[in-house]
Amino acid sequence: ERPLGGCFLMTLRLIDGLFANLSDENFDAVVANKVESWRTLKAVVDIGKLDFIVGFSTAAALAGSPGQSNYTT
């Protein structure tokens, strides 16, 4: 009746730490969470019919944040 026009996808999993102190598991957990969110969206929505998809990362990608380096992927 009312088709979905678009989607804003903001995934969050909080595992803060300085880049030098992050383990592979800490870094991968945040990235995997984002990837799985996209996979879920793709499984339930015909992405080709959307007018837009906006994926958010973190403001650290723009301004920098010493404790959130794994969120800028």
mmCIF file of the N, C-alpha and C atoms, coordinates in Angstrom:
data_MODEL
# 
_entry.id   MODEL 
# 
loop_
_atom_site.group_PDB 
_atom_site.id 
_atom_site.type_symbol 
_atom_site.label_atom_id 
_atom_site.label_alt_id 
_atom_site.label_comp_id 
_atom_site.label_asym_id 
_atom_site.label_entity_id 
_atom_site.label_seq_id 
_atom_site.pdbx_PDB_ins_code 
_atom_site.Cartn_x 
_atom_site.Cartn_y 
_atom_site.Cartn_z 
_atom_site.occupancy 
_atom_site.B_iso_or_equiv 
_atom_site.pdbx_formal_charge 
_atom_site.auth_seq_id 
_atom_site.auth_comp_id 
_atom_site.auth_asym_id 
_atom_site.auth_atom_id 
_atom_site.pdbx_PDB_model_num 
ATOM 1   N N  . GLU A 1 1  ? 0.819  -1.198 0.000  1.00 0.00 ? 1  GLU A N  1 
ATOM 2   C CA . GLU A 1 1  ? 0.000  0.000  0.000  1.00 0.00 ? 1  GLU A CA 1 
ATOM 3   C C  . GLU A 1 1  ? 0.863  1.263  0.000  1.00 0.00 ? 1  GLU A C  1 
ATOM 4   N N  . ARG A 1 2  ? 1.870  1.268  0.836  1.00 0.00 ? 2  ARG A N  1 
ATOM 5   C CA . ARG A 1 2  ? 2.800  2.402  0.899  1.00 0.00 ? 2  ARG A CA 1 
ATOM 6   C C  . ARG A 1 2  ? 4.222  1.858  0.758  1.00 0.00 ? 2  ARG A C  1 
ATOM 7   N N  . PRO A 1 3  ? 4.797  1.951  -0.400 1.00 0.00 ? 3  PRO A N  1 
ATOM 8   C CA . PRO A 1 3  ? 6.148  1.398  -0.578 1.00 0.00 ? 3  PRO A CA 1 
ATOM 9   C C  . PRO A 1 3  ? 7.196  2.180  0.212  1.00 0.00 ? 3  PRO A C  1 
ATOM 10  N N  . LEU A 1 4  ? 8.227  1.476  0.620  1.00 0.00 ? 4  LEU A N  1 
ATOM 11  C CA . LEU A 1 4  ? 9.333  2.099  1.331  1.00 0.00 ? 4  LEU A CA 1 
ATOM 12  C C  . LEU A 1 4  ? 10.152 2.914  0.333  1.00 0.00 ? 4  LEU A C  1 
ATOM 13  N N  . GLY A 1 5  ? 10.354 4.186  0.615  1.00 0.00 ? 5  GLY A N  1 
ATOM 14  C CA . GLY A 1 5  ? 11.090 5.050  -0.298 1.00 0.00 ? 5  GLY A CA 1 
ATOM 15  C C  . GLY A 1 5  ? 12.593 5.002  -0.115 1.00 0.00 ? 5  GLY A C  1 
ATOM 16  N N  . GLY A 1 6  ? 13.016 4.824  1.117  1.00 0.00 ? 6  GLY A N  1 
ATOM 17  C CA . GLY A 1 6  ? 14.443 4.821  1.385  1.00 0.00 ? 6  GLY A CA 1 
ATOM 18  C C  . GLY A 1 6  ? 14.735 4.351  2.785  1.00 0.00 ? 6  GLY A C  1 
ATOM 19  N N  . CYS A 1 7  ? 16.008 4.353  3.128  1.00 0.00 ? 7  CYS A N  1 
ATOM 20  C CA . CYS A 1 7  ? 16.416 3.814  4.421  1.00 0.00 ? 7  CYS A CA 1 
ATOM 21  C C  . CYS A 1 7  ? 17.651 4.554  4.929  1.00 0.00 ? 7  CYS A C  1 
ATOM 22  N N  . PHE A 1 8  ? 17.617 4.887  6.213  1.00 0.00 ? 8  PHE A N  1 
ATOM 23  C CA . PHE A 1 8  ? 18.790 5.373  6.931  1.00 0.00 ? 8  PHE A CA 1 
ATOM 24  C C  . PHE A 1 8  ? 19.241 4.249  7.842  1.00 0.00 ? 8  PHE A C  1 
ATOM 25  N N  . LEU A 1 9  ? 20.461 3.801  7.691  1.00 0.00 ? 9  LEU A N  1 
ATOM 26  C CA . LEU A 1 9  ? 20.965 2.676  8.473  1.00 0.00 ? 9  LEU A CA 1 
ATOM 27  C C  . LEU A 1 9  ? 22.089 3.161  9.379  1.00 0.00 ? 9  LEU A C  1 
ATOM 28  N N  . MET A 1 10 ? 21.828 3.131  10.674 1.00 0.00 ? 10 MET A N  1 
ATOM 29  C CA . MET A 1 10 ? 22.828 3.556  11.652 1.00 0.00 ? 10 MET A CA 1 
ATOM 30  C C  . MET A 1 10 ? 23.050 2.397  12.627 1.00 0.00 ? 10 MET A C  1 
ATOM 31  N N  . THR A 1 11 ? 24.151 1.723  12.459 1.00 0.00 ? 11 THR A N  1 
ATOM 32  C CA . THR A 1 11 ? 24.469 0.557  13.275 1.00 0.00 ? 11 THR A CA 1 
ATOM 33  C C  . THR A 1 11 ? 25.409 0.964  14.394 1.00 0.00 ? 11 THR A C  1 
ATOM 34  N N  . LEU A 1 12 ? 25.181 0.432  15.579 1.00 0.00 ? 12 LEU A N  1 
ATOM 35  C CA . LEU A 1 12 ? 26.026 0.785  16.718 1.00 0.00 ? 12 LEU A CA 1 
ATOM 36  C C  . LEU A 1 12 ? 26.394 -0.455 17.515 1.00 0.00 ? 12 LEU A C  1 
ATOM 37  N N  . ARG A 1 13 ? 27.642 -0.550 17.799 1.00 0.00 ? 13 ARG A N  1 
ATOM 38  C CA . ARG A 1 13 ? 28.144 -1.512 18.782 1.00 0.00 ? 13 ARG A CA 1 
ATOM 39  C C  . ARG A 1 13 ? 29.313 -0.838 19.466 1.00 0.00 ? 13 ARG A C  1 
ATOM 40  N N  . LEU A 1 14 ? 29.196 -0.605 20.723 1.00 0.00 ? 14 LEU A N  1 
ATOM 41  C CA . LEU A 1 14 ? 30.176 0.182  21.458 1.00 0.00 ? 14 LEU A CA 1 
ATOM 42  C C  . LEU A 1 14 ? 31.313 -0.693 21.989 1.00 0.00 ? 14 LEU A C  1 
ATOM 43  N N  . ILE A 1 15 ? 32.475 -0.529 21.389 1.00 0.00 ? 15 ILE A N  1 
ATOM 44  C CA . ILE A 1 15 ? 33.712 -1.154 21.870 1.00 0.00 ? 15 ILE A CA 1 
ATOM 45  C C  . ILE A 1 15 ? 34.808 -0.103 21.673 1.00 0.00 ? 15 ILE A C  1 
ATOM 46  N N  . ASP A 1 16 ? 34.911 0.801  22.629 1.00 0.00 ? 16 ASP A N  1 
ATOM 47  C CA . ASP A 1 16 ? 35.887 1.883  22.525 1.00 0.00 ? 16 ASP A CA 1 
ATOM 48  C C  . ASP A 1 16 ? 37.293 1.396  22.846 1.00 0.00 ? 16 ASP A C  1 
ATOM 49  N N  . GLY A 1 17 ? 38.260 2.092  22.305 1.00 0.00 ? 17 GLY A N  1 
ATOM 50  C CA . GLY A 1 17 ? 39.658 1.800  22.608 1.00 0.00 ? 17 GLY A CA 1 
ATOM 51  C C  . GLY A 1 17 ? 40.572 2.497  21.624 1.00 0.00 ? 17 GLY A C  1 
ATOM 52  N N  . LEU A 1 18 ? 41.744 2.851  22.068 1.00 0.00 ? 18 LEU A N  1 
ATOM 53  C CA . LEU A 1 18 ? 42.725 3.431  21.168 1.00 0.00 ? 18 LEU A CA 1 
ATOM 54  C C  . LEU A 1 18 ? 43.117 2.397  20.127 1.00 0.00 ? 18 LEU A C  1 
ATOM 55  N N  . PHE A 1 19 ? 43.375 2.848  18.923 1.00 0.00 ? 19 PHE A N  1 
ATOM 56  C CA . PHE A 1 19 ? 43.674 1.935  17.822 1.00 0.00 ? 19 PHE A CA 1 
ATOM 57  C C  . PHE A 1 19 ? 44.799 0.966  18.178 1.00 0.00 ? 19 PHE A C  1 
ATOM 58  N N  . ALA A 1 20 ? 45.839 1.489  18.798 1.00 0.00 ? 20 ALA A N  1 
ATOM 59  C CA . ALA A 1 20 ? 46.994 0.654  19.154 1.00 0.00 ? 20 ALA A CA 1 
ATOM 60  C C  . ALA A 1 20 ? 46.631 -0.432 20.166 1.00 0.00 ? 20 ALA A C  1 
ATOM 61  N N  . ASN A 1 21 ? 45.544 -0.237 20.906 1.00 0.00 ? 21 ASN A N  1 
ATOM 62  C CA . ASN A 1 21 ? 45.148 -1.197 21.941 1.00 0.00 ? 21 ASN A CA 1 
ATOM 63  C C  . ASN A 1 21 ? 44.034 -2.138 21.503 1.00 0.00 ? 21 ASN A C  1 
ATOM 64  N N  . LEU A 1 22 ? 43.496 -1.960 20.304 1.00 0.00 ? 22 LEU A N  1 
ATOM 65  C CA . LEU A 1 22 ? 42.399 -2.807 19.845 1.00 0.00 ? 22 LEU A CA 1 
ATOM 66  C C  . LEU A 1 22 ? 42.909 -4.157 19.383 1.00 0.00 ? 22 LEU A C  1 
ATOM 67  N N  . SER A 1 23 ? 42.217 -5.188 19.797 1.00 0.00 ? 23 SER A N  1 
ATOM 68  C CA . SER A 1 23 ? 42.540 -6.514 19.284 1.00 0.00 ? 23 SER A CA 1 
ATOM 69  C C  . SER A 1 23 ? 41.810 -6.699 17.955 1.00 0.00 ? 23 SER A C  1 
ATOM 70  N N  . ASP A 1 24 ? 42.199 -7.706 17.218 1.00 0.00 ? 24 ASP A N  1 
ATOM 71  C CA . ASP A 1 24 ? 41.487 -8.019 15.978 1.00 0.00 ? 24 ASP A CA 1 
ATOM 72  C C  . ASP A 1 24 ? 40.017 -8.286 16.265 1.00 0.00 ? 24 ASP A C  1 
ATOM 73  N N  . GLU A 1 25 ? 39.738 -8.957 17.375 1.00 0.00 ? 25 GLU A N  1 
ATOM 74  C CA . GLU A 1 25 ? 38.357 -9.282 17.733 1.00 0.00 ? 25 GLU A CA 1 
ATOM 75  C C  . GLU A 1 25 ? 37.536 -8.022 18.003 1.00 0.00 ? 25 GLU A C  1 
ATOM 76  N N  . ASN A 1 26 ? 38.124 -7.031 18.701 1.00 0.00 ? 26 ASN A N  1 
ATOM 77  C CA . ASN A 1 26 ? 37.419 -5.774 18.965 1.00 0.00 ? 26 ASN A CA 1 
ATOM 78  C C  . ASN A 1 26 ? 37.083 -5.053 17.671 1.00 0.00 ? 26 ASN A C  1 
ATOM 79  N N  . PHE A 1 27 ? 38.061 -4.962 16.798 1.00 0.00 ? 27 PHE A N  1 
ATOM 80  C CA . PHE A 1 27 ? 37.865 -4.266 15.531 1.00 0.00 ? 27 PHE A CA 1 
ATOM 81  C C  . PHE A 1 27 ? 36.850 -4.998 14.660 1.00 0.00 ? 27 PHE A C  1 
ATOM 82  N N  . ASP A 1 28 ? 37.019 -6.305 14.531 1.00 0.00 ? 28 ASP A N  1 
ATOM 83  C CA . ASP A 1 28 ? 36.141 -7.104 13.672 1.00 0.00 ? 28 ASP A CA 1 
ATOM 84  C C  . ASP A 1 28 ? 34.700 -7.134 14.166 1.00 0.00 ? 28 ASP A C  1 
ATOM 85  N N  . ALA A 1 29 ? 34.499 -7.082 15.478 1.00 0.00 ? 29 ALA A N  1 
ATOM 86  C CA . ALA A 1 29 ? 33.137 -7.124 16.024 1.00 0.00 ? 29 ALA A CA 1 
ATOM 87  C C  . ALA A 1 29 ? 32.325 -5.923 15.560 1.00 0.00 ? 29 ALA A C  1 
ATOM 88  N N  . VAL A 1 30 ? 32.938 -4.759 15.525 1.00 0.00 ? 30 VAL A N  1 
ATOM 89  C CA . VAL A 1 30 ? 32.235 -3.556 15.080 1.00 0.00 ? 30 VAL A CA 1 
ATOM 90  C C  . VAL A 1 30 ? 31.964 -3.627 13.583 1.00 0.00 ? 30 VAL A C  1 
ATOM 91  N N  . VAL A 1 31 ? 32.946 -4.023 12.809 1.00 0.00 ? 31 VAL A N  1 
ATOM 92  C CA . VAL A 1 31 ? 32.788 -4.127 11.359 1.00 0.00 ? 31 VAL A CA 1 
ATOM 93  C C  . VAL A 1 31 ? 31.735 -5.187 11.024 1.00 0.00 ? 31 VAL A C  1 
ATOM 94  N N  . ALA A 1 32 ? 31.796 -6.331 11.685 1.00 0.00 ? 32 ALA A N  1 
ATOM 95  C CA . ALA A 1 32 ? 30.840 -7.408 11.418 1.00 0.00 ? 32 ALA A CA 1 
ATOM 96  C C  . ALA A 1 32 ? 29.415 -6.969 11.715 1.00 0.00 ? 32 ALA A C  1 
ATOM 97  N N  . ASN A 1 33 ? 29.236 -6.185 12.746 1.00 0.00 ? 33 ASN A N  1 
ATOM 98  C CA . ASN A 1 33 ? 27.917 -5.674 13.097 1.00 0.00 ? 33 ASN A CA 1 
ATOM 99  C C  . ASN A 1 33 ? 27.346 -4.816 11.972 1.00 0.00 ? 33 ASN A C  1 
ATOM 100 N N  . LYS A 1 34 ? 28.177 -3.984 11.378 1.00 0.00 ? 34 LYS A N  1 
ATOM 101 C CA . LYS A 1 34 ? 27.734 -3.136 10.261 1.00 0.00 ? 34 LYS A CA 1 
ATOM 102 C C  . LYS A 1 34 ? 27.406 -3.977 9.031  1.00 0.00 ? 34 LYS A C  1 
ATOM 103 N N  . VAL A 1 35 ? 28.266 -4.923 8.719  1.00 0.00 ? 35 VAL A N  1 
ATOM 104 C CA . VAL A 1 35 ? 28.058 -5.781 7.544  1.00 0.00 ? 35 VAL A CA 1 
ATOM 105 C C  . VAL A 1 35 ? 26.776 -6.590 7.700  1.00 0.00 ? 35 VAL A C  1 
ATOM 106 N N  . GLU A 1 36 ? 26.552 -7.137 8.883  1.00 0.00 ? 36 GLU A N  1 
ATOM 107 C CA . GLU A 1 36 ? 25.357 -7.944 9.108  1.00 0.00 ? 36 GLU A CA 1 
ATOM 108 C C  . GLU A 1 36 ? 24.083 -7.108 9.023  1.00 0.00 ? 36 GLU A C  1 
ATOM 109 N N  . SER A 1 37 ? 24.144 -5.861 9.438  1.00 0.00 ? 37 SER A N  1 
ATOM 110 C CA . SER A 1 37 ? 22.982 -4.973 9.302  1.00 0.00 ? 37 SER A CA 1 
ATOM 111 C C  . SER A 1 37 ? 22.619 -4.763 7.838  1.00 0.00 ? 37 SER A C  1 
ATOM 112 N N  . TRP A 1 38 ? 23.631 -4.565 7.004  1.00 0.00 ? 38 TRP A N  1 
ATOM 113 C CA . TRP A 1 38 ? 23.379 -4.414 5.565  1.00 0.00 ? 38 TRP A CA 1 
ATOM 114 C C  . TRP A 1 38 ? 22.816 -5.702 4.972  1.00 0.00 ? 38 TRP A C  1 
ATOM 115 N N  . ARG A 1 39 ? 23.347 -6.845 5.386  1.00 0.00 ? 39 ARG A N  1 
ATOM 116 C CA . ARG A 1 39 ? 22.843 -8.129 4.884  1.00 0.00 ? 39 ARG A CA 1 
ATOM 117 C C  . ARG A 1 39 ? 21.383 -8.339 5.277  1.00 0.00 ? 39 ARG A C  1 
ATOM 118 N N  . THR A 1 40 ? 21.039 -7.971 6.492  1.00 0.00 ? 40 THR A N  1 
ATOM 119 C CA . THR A 1 40 ? 19.658 -8.108 6.956  1.00 0.00 ? 40 THR A CA 1 
ATOM 120 C C  . THR A 1 40 ? 18.738 -7.208 6.151  1.00 0.00 ? 40 THR A C  1 
ATOM 121 N N  . LEU A 1 41 ? 19.149 -5.974 5.934  1.00 0.00 ? 41 LEU A N  1 
ATOM 122 C CA . LEU A 1 41 ? 18.346 -5.055 5.123  1.00 0.00 ? 41 LEU A CA 1 
ATOM 123 C C  . LEU A 1 41 ? 18.122 -5.632 3.732  1.00 0.00 ? 41 LEU A C  1 
ATOM 124 N N  . LYS A 1 42 ? 19.176 -6.137 3.137  1.00 0.00 ? 42 LYS A N  1 
ATOM 125 C CA . LYS A 1 42 ? 19.089 -6.703 1.792  1.00 0.00 ? 42 LYS A CA 1 
ATOM 126 C C  . LYS A 1 42 ? 18.160 -7.921 1.750  1.00 0.00 ? 42 LYS A C  1 
ATOM 127 N N  . ALA A 1 43 ? 18.117 -8.679 2.834  1.00 0.00 ? 43 ALA A N  1 
ATOM 128 C CA . ALA A 1 43 ? 17.275 -9.876 2.888  1.00 0.00 ? 43 ALA A CA 1 
ATOM 129 C C  . ALA A 1 43 ? 15.788 -9.549 3.004  1.00 0.00 ? 43 ALA A C  1 
ATOM 130 N N  . VAL A 1 44 ? 15.457 -8.398 3.603  1.00 0.00 ? 44 VAL A N  1 
ATOM 131 C CA . VAL A 1 44 ? 14.045 -8.092 3.854  1.00 0.00 ? 44 VAL A CA 1 
ATOM 132 C C  . VAL A 1 44 ? 13.480 -6.995 2.956  1.00 0.00 ? 44 VAL A C  1 
ATOM 133 N N  . VAL A 1 45 ? 14.346 -6.291 2.243  1.00 0.00 ? 45 VAL A N  1 
ATOM 134 C CA . VAL A 1 45 ? 13.902 -5.174 1.399  1.00 0.00 ? 45 VAL A CA 1 
ATOM 135 C C  . VAL A 1 45 ? 14.508 -5.331 0.001  1.00 0.00 ? 45 VAL A C  1 
ATOM 136 N N  . ASP A 1 46 ? 13.708 -5.057 -1.023 1.00 0.00 ? 46 ASP A N  1 
ATOM 137 C CA . ASP A 1 46 ? 14.231 -5.027 -2.384 1.00 0.00 ? 46 ASP A CA 1 
ATOM 138 C C  . ASP A 1 46 ? 14.980 -3.709 -2.559 1.00 0.00 ? 46 ASP A C  1 
ATOM 139 N N  . ILE A 1 47 ? 16.272 -3.745 -2.351 1.00 0.00 ? 47 ILE A N  1 
ATOM 140 C CA . ILE A 1 47 ? 17.097 -2.533 -2.353 1.00 0.00 ? 47 ILE A CA 1 
ATOM 141 C C  . ILE A 1 47 ? 17.029 -1.801 -3.690 1.00 0.00 ? 47 ILE A C  1 
ATOM 142 N N  . GLY A 1 48 ? 16.856 -2.534 -4.769 1.00 0.00 ? 48 GLY A N  1 
ATOM 143 C CA . GLY A 1 48 ? 16.774 -1.927 -6.093 1.00 0.00 ? 48 GLY A CA 1 
ATOM 144 C C  . GLY A 1 48 ? 15.569 -1.002 -6.257 1.00 0.00 ? 48 GLY A C  1 
ATOM 145 N N  . LYS A 1 49 ? 14.568 -1.159 -5.413 1.00 0.00 ? 49 LYS A N  1 
ATOM 146 C CA . LYS A 1 49 ? 13.373 -0.318 -5.501 1.00 0.00 ? 49 LYS A CA 1 
ATOM 147 C C  . LYS A 1 49 ? 13.431 0.924  -4.605 1.00 0.00 ? 49 LYS A C  1 
ATOM 148 N N  . LEU A 1 50 ? 14.465 1.022  -3.791 1.00 0.00 ? 50 LEU A N  1 
ATOM 149 C CA . LEU A 1 50 ? 14.595 2.173  -2.908 1.00 0.00 ? 50 LEU A CA 1 
ATOM 150 C C  . LEU A 1 50 ? 15.109 3.388  -3.672 1.00 0.00 ? 50 LEU A C  1 
ATOM 151 N N  . ASP A 1 51 ? 14.651 4.554  -3.262 1.00 0.00 ? 51 ASP A N  1 
ATOM 152 C CA . ASP A 1 51 ? 15.155 5.800  -3.833 1.00 0.00 ? 51 ASP A CA 1 
ATOM 153 C C  . ASP A 1 51 ? 16.519 6.162  -3.250 1.00 0.00 ? 51 ASP A C  1 
ATOM 154 N N  . PHE A 1 52 ? 16.752 5.760  -1.998 1.00 0.00 ? 52 PHE A N  1 
ATOM 155 C CA . PHE A 1 52 ? 18.025 6.082  -1.358 1.00 0.00 ? 52 PHE A CA 1 
ATOM 156 C C  . PHE A 1 52 ? 18.295 5.123  -0.209 1.00 0.00 ? 52 PHE A C  1 
ATOM 157 N N  . ILE A 1 53 ? 19.575 4.970  0.085  1.00 0.00 ? 53 ILE A N  1 
ATOM 158 C CA . ILE A 1 53 ? 20.052 4.301  1.299  1.00 0.00 ? 53 ILE A CA 1 
ATOM 159 C C  . ILE A 1 53 ? 21.181 5.168  1.830  1.00 0.00 ? 53 ILE A C  1 
ATOM 160 N N  . VAL A 1 54 ? 21.096 5.542  3.086  1.00 0.00 ? 54 VAL A N  1 
ATOM 161 C CA . VAL A 1 54 ? 22.149 6.319  3.720  1.00 0.00 ? 54 VAL A CA 1 
ATOM 162 C C  . VAL A 1 54 ? 22.705 5.478  4.859  1.00 0.00 ? 54 VAL A C  1 
ATOM 163 N N  . GLY A 1 55 ? 23.976 5.154  4.770  1.00 0.00 ? 55 GLY A N  1 
ATOM 164 C CA . GLY A 1 55 ? 24.635 4.395  5.830  1.00 0.00 ? 55 GLY A CA 1 
ATOM 165 C C  . GLY A 1 55 ? 25.481 5.330  6.670  1.00 0.00 ? 55 GLY A C  1 
ATOM 166 N N  . PHE A 1 56 ? 25.245 5.327  7.959  1.00 0.00 ? 56 PHE A N  1 
ATOM 167 C CA . PHE A 1 56 ? 25.987 6.192  8.867  1.00 0.00 ? 56 PHE A CA 1 
ATOM 168 C C  . PHE A 1 56 ? 27.109 5.418  9.528  1.00 0.00 ? 56 PHE A C  1 
ATOM 169 N N  . SER A 1 57 ? 28.221 6.096  9.722  1.00 0.00 ? 57 SER A N  1 
ATOM 170 C CA . SER A 1 57 ? 29.304 5.549  10.518 1.00 0.00 ? 57 SER A CA 1 
ATOM 171 C C  . SER A 1 57 ? 29.347 6.389  11.775 1.00 0.00 ? 57 SER A C  1 
ATOM 172 N N  . THR A 1 58 ? 30.398 7.092  12.008 1.00 0.00 ? 58 THR A N  1 
ATOM 173 C CA . THR A 1 58 ? 30.521 7.904  13.201 1.00 0.00 ? 58 THR A CA 1 
ATOM 174 C C  . THR A 1 58 ? 31.081 9.269  12.854 1.00 0.00 ? 58 THR A C  1 
ATOM 175 N N  . ALA A 1 59 ? 30.805 10.223 13.693 1.00 0.00 ? 59 ALA A N  1 
ATOM 176 C CA . ALA A 1 59 ? 31.370 11.553 13.509 1.00 0.00 ? 59 ALA A CA 1 
ATOM 177 C C  . ALA A 1 59 ? 32.888 11.520 13.633 1.00 0.00 ? 59 ALA A C  1 
ATOM 178 N N  . ALA A 1 60 ? 33.424 10.469 14.225 1.00 0.00 ? 60 ALA A N  1 
ATOM 179 C CA . ALA A 1 60 ? 34.877 10.349 14.340 1.00 0.00 ? 60 ALA A CA 1 
ATOM 180 C C  . ALA A 1 60 ? 35.541 10.309 12.971 1.00 0.00 ? 60 ALA A C  1 
ATOM 181 N N  . ALA A 1 61 ? 34.801 9.883  11.961 1.00 0.00 ? 61 ALA A N  1 
ATOM 182 C CA . ALA A 1 61 ? 35.352 9.853  10.608 1.00 0.00 ? 61 ALA A CA 1 
ATOM 183 C C  . ALA A 1 61 ? 35.632 11.263 10.109 1.00 0.00 ? 61 ALA A C  1 
ATOM 184 N N  . LEU A 1 62 ? 34.897 12.226 10.614 1.00 0.00 ? 62 LEU A N  1 
ATOM 185 C CA . LEU A 1 62 ? 35.071 13.616 10.188 1.00 0.00 ? 62 LEU A CA 1 
ATOM 186 C C  . LEU A 1 62 ? 35.919 14.417 11.165 1.00 0.00 ? 62 LEU A C  1 
ATOM 187 N N  . ALA A 1 63 ? 35.623 14.285 12.439 1.00 0.00 ? 63 ALA A N  1 
ATOM 188 C CA . ALA A 1 63 ? 36.265 15.128 13.441 1.00 0.00 ? 63 ALA A CA 1 
ATOM 189 C C  . ALA A 1 63 ? 37.397 14.430 14.176 1.00 0.00 ? 63 ALA A C  1 
ATOM 190 N N  . GLY A 1 64 ? 37.385 13.136 14.191 1.00 0.00 ? 64 GLY A N  1 
ATOM 191 C CA . GLY A 1 64 ? 38.401 12.381 14.907 1.00 0.00 ? 64 GLY A CA 1 
ATOM 192 C C  . GLY A 1 64 ? 38.004 12.135 16.346 1.00 0.00 ? 64 GLY A C  1 
ATOM 193 N N  . SER A 1 65 ? 38.320 10.985 16.838 1.00 0.00 ? 65 SER A N  1 
ATOM 194 C CA . SER A 1 65 ? 38.062 10.607 18.211 1.00 0.00 ? 65 SER A CA 1 
ATOM 195 C C  . SER A 1 65 ? 39.056 9.512  18.564 1.00 0.00 ? 65 SER A C  1 
ATOM 196 N N  . PRO A 1 66 ? 39.927 9.761  19.478 1.00 0.00 ? 66 PRO A N  1 
ATOM 197 C CA . PRO A 1 66 ? 40.987 8.790  19.755 1.00 0.00 ? 66 PRO A CA 1 
ATOM 198 C C  . PRO A 1 66 ? 40.490 7.444  20.267 1.00 0.00 ? 66 PRO A C  1 
ATOM 199 N N  . GLY A 1 67 ? 39.288 7.362  20.789 1.00 0.00 ? 67 GLY A N  1 
ATOM 200 C CA . GLY A 1 67 ? 38.807 6.108  21.326 1.00 0.00 ? 67 GLY A CA 1 
ATOM 201 C C  . GLY A 1 67 ? 37.841 5.358  20.418 1.00 0.00 ? 67 GLY A C  1 
ATOM 202 N N  . GLN A 1 68 ? 37.632 5.855  19.208 1.00 0.00 ? 68 GLN A N  1 
ATOM 203 C CA . GLN A 1 68 ? 36.648 5.219  18.343 1.00 0.00 ? 68 GLN A CA 1 
ATOM 204 C C  . GLN A 1 68 ? 37.178 4.943  16.934 1.00 0.00 ? 68 GLN A C  1 
ATOM 205 N N  . SER A 1 69 ? 38.399 4.505  16.843 1.00 0.00 ? 69 SER A N  1 
ATOM 206 C CA . SER A 1 69 ? 38.995 4.268  15.534 1.00 0.00 ? 69 SER A CA 1 
ATOM 207 C C  . SER A 1 69 ? 38.325 3.136  14.770 1.00 0.00 ? 69 SER A C  1 
ATOM 208 N N  . ASN A 1 70 ? 37.766 2.156  15.463 1.00 0.00 ? 70 ASN A N  1 
ATOM 209 C CA . ASN A 1 70 ? 37.127 1.046  14.743 1.00 0.00 ? 70 ASN A CA 1 
ATOM 210 C C  . ASN A 1 70 ? 35.744 1.382  14.231 1.00 0.00 ? 70 ASN A C  1 
ATOM 211 N N  . TYR A 1 71 ? 35.224 2.557  14.527 1.00 0.00 ? 71 TYR A N  1 
ATOM 212 C CA . TYR A 1 71 ? 33.907 2.961  14.041 1.00 0.00 ? 71 TYR A CA 1 
ATOM 213 C C  . TYR A 1 71 ? 33.976 3.698  12.721 1.00 0.00 ? 71 TYR A C  1 
ATOM 214 N N  . THR A 1 72 ? 35.157 4.053  12.277 1.00 0.00 ? 72 THR A N  1 
ATOM 215 C CA . THR A 1 72 ? 35.278 4.853  11.057 1.00 0.00 ? 72 THR A CA 1 
ATOM 216 C C  . THR A 1 72 ? 35.343 4.011  9.793  1.00 0.00 ? 72 THR A C  1 
ATOM 217 N N  . THR A 1 73 ? 35.154 2.724  9.900  1.00 0.00 ? 73 THR A N  1 
ATOM 218 C CA . THR A 1 73 ? 35.192 1.855  8.735  1.00 0.00 ? 73 THR A CA 1 
ATOM 219 C C  . THR A 1 73 ? 33.915 1.970  7.935  1.00 0.00 ? 73 THR A C  1 
# 
